[in-house]
Amino acid sequence: FHKLVTRCYCPTAEVAKRALRAGLKHSQIKVYGLPVRPSFVKPIRPK
């Protein structure tokens, strides 16, 4: 983590906590999640 960033996008709340411990401010951190293509979320039908 770099303290001079304008925004730090974190994939999880746990990573955001690590960013805070590393010295970033709440205003610099955005928990955004990981983008997942919808086709990966659909259940697979059994053969």
C-alpha positions in Angstrom: 0.0 0.0 0.0 1.2 3.5 -0.8 0.1 6.3 1.5 -0.1 8.9 -1.2 -2.6 7.2 -3.4 -5.9 9.0 -4.1 -7.9 5.8 -4.0 -7.1 2.2 -3.1 -9.7 -0.3 -4.4 -9.8 -3.4 -2.1 -11.4 -6.7 -3.1 -12.5 -7.5 0.5 -13.1 -5.8 3.9 -10.1 -7.8 5.2 -7.8 -6.2 2.6 -9.3 -2.8 3.5 -8.4 -3.4 7.2 -4.9 -4.2 6.1 -4.8 -0.9 4.1 -5.9 1.0 7.3 -3.2 -0.7 9.3 -0.6 0.2 6.6 -1.5 3.9 7.2 -4.2 4.7 4.6 -7.2 6.8 5.6 -10.8 5.7 5.3 -11.3 8.3 2.6 -8.7 6.6 0.4 -10.1 3.1 0.6 -13.0 1.7 -1.4 -14.1 -1.9 -1.0 -15.2 -2.8 -4.5 -15.1 -6.6 -4.7 -13.8 -8.7 -7.5 -15.6 -8.5 -10.9 -17.0 -11.9 -11.8 -18.3 -12.7 -15.2 -22.0 -13.8 -14.9 -21.4 -17.1 -16.7 -19.1 -18.2 -13.8 -21.9 -17.7 -11.3 -24.5 -19.9 -13.1 -24.8 -23.4 -11.7 -23.5 -26.2 -14.0 -26.1 -28.8 -15.0 -25.1 -32.4 -14.3 -24.4 -34.6 -17.3 
